[in-house]
Amino acid sequence: MSLNTVDRYALAIELLSLGARINIISEETGLSAKILRKAYFEMHGKSSSSGSLKFNPNFIYKSFSKAKEATLFVFFFRIENHDEFSRKCINSYRRYEAYIMTVSKSKPVFDISDSWMLARWSTCGILKLTRCGKCRSAKLTINEFQHPCAICRS
């Protein structure tokens, strides 16, 4: 086995342990969805989530808590210093999850798959971190469309 193969399997195991969608893991690692579904079931004792991934970032504005947590995750993603997208996303998600669990003693609003999509949209420029003109906190904008600030709601 080459190191590349070992790295692909290690990435798959890490994403499986975080509960990522099978299609994300398959796309990133090149491993078959059938093998990944079986591994997911063995690891979690249940089938993986099904259905399509979110295709539009507007879902984060359905509530202010989603907007706040999306902003927090994208902030963590932007400051992560890895060049490789998958490693950057995993580290950012772990930091985001630990922060939410520490501060609010509850589970994060976004799972790894939703966070993965937030990271993709941030990377391609659809989601951008900007400053609120009133309270100066960070906020997300989608394709330059201004949404209310999740902190001061202005």
C-alpha distance (Angstrom), angle and dihedral (degrees) to the residues before:
residue distance angle dihedral
M1 . . .
S2 3.76 . .
L3 3.76 122.7 .
N4 3.79 88.6 -109.8
T5 3.80 90.0 59.7
V6 3.80 91.9 47.8
D7 3.81 90.2 49.4
R8 3.81 91.4 50.7
Y9 3.80 92.2 51.8
A10 3.81 91.9 44.8
L11 3.81 90.2 51.7
A12 3.80 90.7 48.0
I13 3.81 91.8 51.4
E14 3.79 91.7 48.1
L15 3.80 93.2 49.3
L16 3.80 91.2 44.7
S17 3.80 90.3 52.4
L18 3.81 89.8 52.9
G19 3.82 90.5 51.0
A20 3.80 98.2 -113.5
R21 3.77 120.1 171.8
I22 3.78 114.9 -91.6
N23 3.80 94.0 -123.1
I24 3.84 90.8 57.3
I25 3.80 92.0 49.9
S26 3.80 92.7 45.4
E27 3.80 92.1 49.0
E28 3.81 93.1 48.9
T29 3.78 98.3 43.1
G30 3.79 105.0 27.6
L31 3.82 90.2 -129.0
S32 3.79 119.1 139.8
A33 3.77 118.8 -94.2
K34 3.81 90.7 -131.6
I35 3.81 92.9 60.0
L36 3.80 91.2 43.7
R37 3.83 93.1 50.8
K38 3.80 90.2 51.6
A39 3.82 91.7 48.1
Y40 3.81 90.8 47.5
F41 3.80 91.1 52.9
E42 3.81 91.9 48.2
M43 3.79 91.3 48.6
H44 3.82 100.0 43.6
G45 3.80 104.2 22.0
K46 3.80 91.4 -126.1
S47 3.78 139.0 71.8
S48 3.77 119.4 -87.7
S49 3.78 121.7 -103.3
S50 3.75 113.7 -82.3
G51 3.75 133.3 -155.2
S52 3.74 132.4 66.7
L53 3.77 126.0 -52.7
K54 3.76 120.1 -107.7
F55 3.79 108.5 -81.7
N56 3.80 99.0 -173.1
P57 3.83 127.0 50.9
N58 3.82 93.7 -146.0
F59 3.83 89.8 93.6
I60 3.81 89.5 79.6
Y61 3.81 90.3 69.9
K62 3.80 95.7 59.6
S63 3.81 88.0 96.9
F64 3.78 137.4 9.5
S65 3.81 90.8 -120.7
K66 3.82 89.9 58.3
A67 3.79 91.0 47.8
K68 3.83 91.3 49.5
E69 3.78 94.1 48.2
A70 3.81 93.2 43.8
T71 3.80 88.7 52.9
L72 3.79 90.4 48.8
F73 3.81 93.3 50.1
V74 3.81 93.6 46.8
F75 3.81 89.1 48.6
F76 3.82 90.6 52.9
F77 3.81 89.5 46.0
R78 3.80 92.2 51.5
I79 3.81 94.3 50.8
E80 3.82 95.2 45.3
N81 3.79 108.2 110.1
H82 3.82 102.5 -148.5
D83 3.79 119.2 111.1
E84 3.80 95.8 -152.5
F85 3.81 110.5 86.6
S86 3.80 97.5 -142.9
R87 3.82 94.3 49.6
K88 3.81 91.1 44.9
C89 3.80 91.3 50.6
I90 3.81 94.6 46.8
N91 3.81 93.3 48.5
S92 3.80 91.5 46.4
Y93 3.79 91.7 49.2
R94 3.79 91.9 50.3
R95 3.81 90.8 49.7
Y96 3.82 91.2 47.1
E97 3.82 92.5 47.6
A98 3.83 93.0 47.9
Y99 3.79 91.4 48.6
I100 3.81 94.3 50.3
M101 3.82 92.6 45.3
T102 3.81 90.6 49.8
V103 3.79 98.2 44.6
S104 3.80 102.8 36.9
K105 3.83 101.9 19.5
S106 3.81 88.5 -133.1
K107 3.78 137.6 100.7
P108 3.80 117.8 -86.2
V109 3.80 119.0 -97.8
F110 3.81 92.1 -127.2
D111 3.77 125.7 57.5
I112 3.79 123.5 -149.6
S113 3.82 92.5 -89.4
D114 3.82 93.8 53.6
S115 3.80 89.4 44.5
W116 3.80 89.6 50.5
M117 3.78 89.7 56.6
L118 3.82 91.6 46.6
A119 3.81 88.0 53.3
R120 3.83 91.5 48.9
W121 3.81 91.6 50.5
S122 3.80 90.4 47.0
T123 3.80 92.0 49.9
C124 3.80 94.2 50.5
G125 3.82 92.8 45.5
I126 3.80 100.3 -110.4
L127 3.83 90.6 115.4
K128 3.79 116.7 44.4
L129 3.78 131.5 -177.5
T130 3.79 111.0 -129.6
R131 3.79 136.0 164.5
C132 3.78 123.0 -101.2
G133 3.79 109.3 -117.4
K134 3.81 92.1 -139.8
C135 3.84 108.4 38.9
R136 3.85 98.0 16.6
S137 3.83 92.6 -132.2
A138 3.79 121.1 139.2
K139 3.78 116.6 -91.9
L140 3.78 136.6 173.7
T141 3.76 123.9 -114.5
I142 3.78 124.8 -169.0
N143 3.80 115.4 -139.9
E144 3.81 90.3 -27.5
F145 3.84 91.1 -55.5
Q146 3.80 107.2 136.4
H147 3.79 117.1 -131.4
P148 3.80 124.7 -173.4
C149 3.79 115.3 -81.4
A150 3.82 111.5 -99.0
I151 3.82 90.6 -140.7
C152 3.81 107.3 44.3
R153 3.82 95.5 13.3
S154 3.78 93.1 -136.3
